[in-house]
């Protein structure tokens, strides 16, 4: 008997109930998309709360952090589908942590945010989270240059009923920010999330401050960069850029700020 078949039969013998649930889930979703299949299997195996599928900050070895996730994360069903679909992508590590997206969604609600910008949409997990959080007349300007990821995101926006709120700009983010400023939209946005090429973070930050209203928030992802911001090597220009902006914002009298150890580090700067 081939080794894989033997392992499958051994698993079925020891875990018959789980095997039946997985088989049923696969049968029911054979004609569905990959995200739906993954969601069905996750439900069948009770792996919806698996931190390896939820958070890039928590690998499952800290029971207290797992407790936090289990008792605080409230994920919209379409967000769950999109997260699981994104986990199939080779660059899945770029996805924002689910608990981080939820924090920003709650901040949007707290400040009654209506107009938002995401610099670096990727597959659209956080874009969808923000679109679900703003009012019906709200909008999310989503900056993304890769058509592959735009195509992944669109069906999920449609399924969640928020495609009318999302304005995808497929061009360099700096071009989009300049266009918004030239259109007279300075001081009209409530929230900006920066999660794109790190060497441009300072430019993104400065233009975001121009676009934000007083009391608006700019959120910057990956500010800890896996710890590499501590004494970055001379050859590591990305870590240097992140470190320099962290230090700049700390001294910036135009904002109040908090740097949080959530995900790969999140800075929240409130425009004064």
C-alpha positions, 0 to 999 in steps of 0.5 A: 500500500502506498505510504500516503494511502496508509497514512490516510487510512490510519488517520481515518481509523483514529479520527473518523468523525473529523475525516467524515466532516472533511469529506462532507465539506469537500463534497459540498464545495467541489464546485466552489472557489478555493476560498470557499473550500478552505473556509468549509474545511476550516469550519469542519476541523474547528481550525477557524481560530488557528493563529497560524491562519489569523495572525502573523504576530502569534505562532500559537506558542503563547496561550495568553495571546491565543486567549486574547484572539479567541475572546476578542476577534470578531471576523466578518464571514467574508473577511474569513474567506478572504483571509483563507484565500490569501493564505494560499498566496506565496506572499501571504506574509504581507497580509495584515494581522486580523486583530490589527485590522479589527483594531483599525476598524474600531478606530474608524468607528470611534472617530466616525470615519467616512473617507479612508486611504489604504496605501498598499492594498495587497489582496484587500483584507484590510480594505474590506475591513475598512469598507465594512466599517465606514457608512454607506456613503463612505469610501476607501481609496485603495492603492495597488499596482499588481493586477493579480491581487486586485483580481483576487480582491474584487469578488470578495468586495462584491460578496460583502456588498461594499464594492461601491465604497472601494475605489481601487487605483492601479498605479503608484501610490504616490501618484494617487496621493498627488492626484488627490491633493491636486483635486483639492482633497487636502484635509478631508480624509479621516484615516490613512493606512500605510503598508507598501514599499518601506523606502517610500514610507516617509513620502507616504507619511508626509502626503498622508498628513496633508490629506488628513483632517485634524483629528484624523489618523495615519496608521503605519504597518511593520514599524518593528520589521521583525526586530531588524529596526534595532541597530539596522545594518548599513546594507539594510536600507529598508530597516534603516528607512523604517527606523528613521521614520519611527524616530521622525514621528516620535519627534514630530510635533504635528501629531500625537502617537502610539507605537503598538506591538501588534502584528509586526508593529503598528504606529498610530499618529493623530494629526493635531 
